[in-house]
Amino acid sequence: MDVGHGLFGDPLLPRVYTFTVNVTGPYGPMDPLTYVVDLSALGDTSLQRDTVTWATKDIAKHLKEGLKAQVQQAKAVTRLAEYVGKEIEVRHNPNPPQNT
């Protein structure tokens, strides 16, 4: 089911699925874990109209754009911190030594 609009376009297809995970760890069996996944939460996303592959690429694109913005913000904060540090230094030392 790679095409999201196939799922969301058919109102008869189920939207809620229950998964139970049974595992045996290094110290023996673990208690089963049950997860309920409601795909209705994805109904207004790009998965409604695109393939899962395309939607994943779209999400990755937005994550890269977000990362770029965060890097720019971090650089701006660094420049601001340097400026504030210099201002504090000047205010605490109003008479710096003169170069002769």
N, C-alpha and C positions, 0 to 999 in steps of 0.2 A: 504494500500500500504506500507507494512513493508519492502519489499525487494527493495532496491535501484537500483539494476542492472535491475530489471523489468522496471523501469521508464527510466533509461538511455540507456537500451538496445533496446528500441523500439523508433525509430526516429519519429514515427507518434504521439506519446503522447505529449501533450502540455508541455512546460517547464515554461511558464510565466502565473502566476495566479494573479488576482486582487481581493482584499478583501476590502469590505467597512464595517466599524464599525459604527453602529448607537447606541447611548446610551442616557439614561436619567440620569443625575446626581442628586445630592441632591437639586440643584437649577434649575432643569428643563432640557429640552433637550439640548444636545451639538451638535455642528456642526459635520456632518459626517466626518470620517477620512478614506481615501482611501490609501491602501498599494498595491504596485505591488511587487510580489515576483518572482524572476527569478531563478529557480532551476538549470539553466545551470551553475551558479556559483559553484555548488556543484559537477559538473561532473567529476572533477579530484580528488575528495576526496574519502575517504573510503566508502562513501555512494554509490558510483558507483558499488561496488562489494559486500558490506556487508548489513546485515539487519540494520535497524535503531537502534535496540537494541544493536547489536554488535558494531556498530559505536559509539554509546553513551558510551559504556564501554571503547572503545579504546580512545576516547577523554578524559574520566575521568582519565584513566591511565596516559596519557601524562600530564594532569593538575597536578596530584600528583607528577610526576617526576619533573615538573617545580617548584612546591612548595618546594620540598626537596632541589633543587638547590638554590632557593632563601633563604631558611633558612641557608644553609651552607655559602652562600655569606654574609648574615647578621652577622653571627658569626665571619667570617673573618674580616669584616669591624669593628666590635666591638673590636676584638683583636688589629687591627691596630690602632684604635683610642686610646686604652689604652696605647699602646707602644709609640705613638706620644706624648700623654699627659705626660708620664713619662720622655721622652726625653726633652720635653720643660721645665719641672720642674727642671731637672738636669742642663740644660744650664742656667736657670735663677738663680739657686742657686748652683754655682760651689763648694762651701765649706760647705757641709752639716755637721751638728754637729757630732762629733765623740763619739761613745759609749765607755765609760771607765769602 
